Amino acid sequence: MVMRPSEPRRAGPIAALAGALLLIALPASAAYREEVGLAADLESGQVLYREQHLMRAAPDGGLLERLVVYRCVDGTPFARKRVDYRDAAAAPAFQFEDVRSGYREGVSRAGGDARVFVDRPDAEPQQAPLPEGNLVADAGFDQWVRREWPRLTAGESVPMAFLVPSRLTSYDFKVYEVEGDEVDRAGDRRFRLRLGGLLGWIAPHIDVVYAERDQRLLRFEGLSNLRDDAGDDPLKVRIEFPEPPKAADAEAFARLAAEPLRACRVGA
């Protein structure tokens, strides 16, 4: 049975950005790779869910596709995201679906027409032309970090226009390096993402930690793009990616893409 919120709320720009930060750079080695992230409540440390990432790369190592399945602690798959980088690495086409509430969002690209869409429970689907300009969307954030790495590690505060599908528009963020904390290792780089303008003073920030050696995302701290089981409030999480990607294959990719999603209780 699909659980639906009685009064669905629109995801804010911080929560929307969260999904993009959890999509990790693929090393230029095998065509298929797999990586797993473990999400825990940021305050209590209770394990909430895990993310299973499968990535497909071109012969030159460039990312082509990413498939992410979100699982409850018992392994039940309840949400999925599929990302296609081939038309625009920084603002790729993608589709996200969470069957706990029936929420869907993404970017479609077909025949030169690029659109952003959102489908909320108990509401009419919405769509709009993709905003123009130097846009970053969803999994394109990781490509953006690698491109801007020299500026970020040199101490600059780098502006970024990030797409928020639930609002059918983009918001201005700034990204800058901050001091590491007690959970970071020597040589790790911690970056902070904050909304620009007055919103930056009142909205929560997100921290991401990257390995300096290979620019791989190691840790995420802040509001998740996933909401609670009622579909109301974004989860506040710490997500760890403890192990580097391992080899996978086309069969594993196809199996994960076809696995049926079912509603379950996150954290149960």
Secondary structure in CASP SS format (residue, H / E / C, confidence):
PFRMAT SS
TARGET T0000
AUTHOR 0000-0000-0000
METHOD secondary structure of the structure
MODEL  1
M C 1.00
V C 1.00
M C 1.00
R C 1.00
P C 1.00
S C 1.00
E C 1.00
P C 1.00
R C 1.00
R C 1.00
A C 1.00
G C 1.00
P H 1.00
I H 1.00
A H 1.00
A H 1.00
L H 1.00
A H 1.00
G H 1.00
A H 1.00
L H 1.00
L C 1.00
L C 1.00
I C 1.00
A C 1.00
L C 1.00
P C 1.00
A C 1.00
S C 1.00
A C 1.00
A C 1.00
Y E 1.00
R E 1.00
E E 1.00
E E 1.00
V E 1.00
G E 1.00
L E 1.00
A E 1.00
A E 1.00
D E 1.00
L C 1.00
E C 1.00
S C 1.00
G C 1.00
Q C 1.00
V E 1.00
L E 1.00
Y E 1.00
R E 1.00
E E 1.00
Q E 1.00
H E 1.00
L E 1.00
M E 1.00
R E 1.00
A E 1.00
A C 1.00
P C 1.00
D C 1.00
G C 1.00
G C 1.00
L E 1.00
L E 1.00
E E 1.00
R E 1.00
L E 1.00
V E 1.00
V E 1.00
Y E 1.00
R E 1.00
C E 1.00
V C 1.00
D C 1.00
G C 1.00
T C 1.00
P E 1.00
F E 1.00
A E 1.00
R E 1.00
K E 1.00
R E 1.00
V E 1.00
D E 1.00
Y C 1.00
R C 1.00
D C 1.00
A C 1.00
A C 1.00
A C 1.00
A C 1.00
P C 1.00
A E 1.00
F E 1.00
Q E 1.00
F E 1.00
E E 1.00
D E 1.00
V C 1.00
R C 1.00
S C 1.00
G C 1.00
Y E 1.00
R E 1.00
E E 1.00
G E 1.00
V E 1.00
S E 1.00
R E 1.00
A E 1.00
G C 1.00
G C 1.00
D E 1.00
A E 1.00
R E 1.00
V E 1.00
F E 1.00
V E 1.00
D E 1.00
R C 1.00
P C 1.00
D C 1.00
A C 1.00
E C 1.00
P C 1.00
Q E 1.00
Q E 1.00
A E 1.00
P E 1.00
L C 1.00
P C 1.00
E C 1.00
G C 1.00
N C 1.00
L E 1.00
V E 1.00
A C 1.00
D C 1.00
A C 1.00
G H 1.00
F H 1.00
D H 1.00
Q H 1.00
W H 1.00
V H 1.00
R H 1.00
R H 1.00
E H 1.00
W H 1.00
P H 1.00
R H 1.00
L H 1.00
T H 1.00
A C 1.00
G C 1.00
E C 1.00
S C 1.00
V E 1.00
P E 1.00
M E 1.00
A E 1.00
F E 1.00
L E 1.00
V E 1.00
P H 1.00
S H 1.00
R H 1.00
L C 1.00
T E 1.00
S E 1.00
Y E 1.00
D E 1.00
F E 1.00
K E 1.00
V E 1.00
Y E 1.00
E E 1.00
V E 1.00
E C 1.00
G C 1.00
D C 1.00
E C 1.00
V C 1.00
D C 1.00
R C 1.00
A C 1.00
G C 1.00
D E 1.00
R E 1.00
R E 1.00
F E 1.00
R E 1.00
L E 1.00
R E 1.00
L E 1.00
G C 1.00
G C 1.00
L C 1.00
L H 1.00
G H 1.00
W H 1.00
I H 1.00
A C 1.00
P C 1.00
H C 1.00
I E 1.00
D E 1.00
V E 1.00
V E 1.00
Y E 1.00
A E 1.00
E C 1.00
R C 1.00
D C 1.00
Q C 1.00
R C 1.00
L E 1.00
L E 1.00
R E 1.00
F E 1.00
E E 1.00
G E 1.00
L E 1.00
S E 1.00
N E 1.00
L E 1.00
R E 1.00
D C 1.00
D C 1.00
A C 1.00
G C 1.00
D C 1.00
D C 1.00
P E 1.00
L E 1.00
K E 1.00
V E 1.00
R E 1.00
I E 1.00
E E 1.00
F C 1.00
P C 1.00
E C 1.00
P C 1.00
P C 1.00
K E 1.00
A E 1.00
A C 1.00
D C 1.00
A H 1.00
E H 1.00
A H 1.00
F H 1.00
A H 1.00
R H 1.00
L H 1.00
A H 1.00
A H 1.00
E C 1.00
P C 1.00
L C 1.00
R C 1.00
A C 1.00
C C 1.00
R C 1.00
V C 1.00
G C 1.00
A C 1.00
END
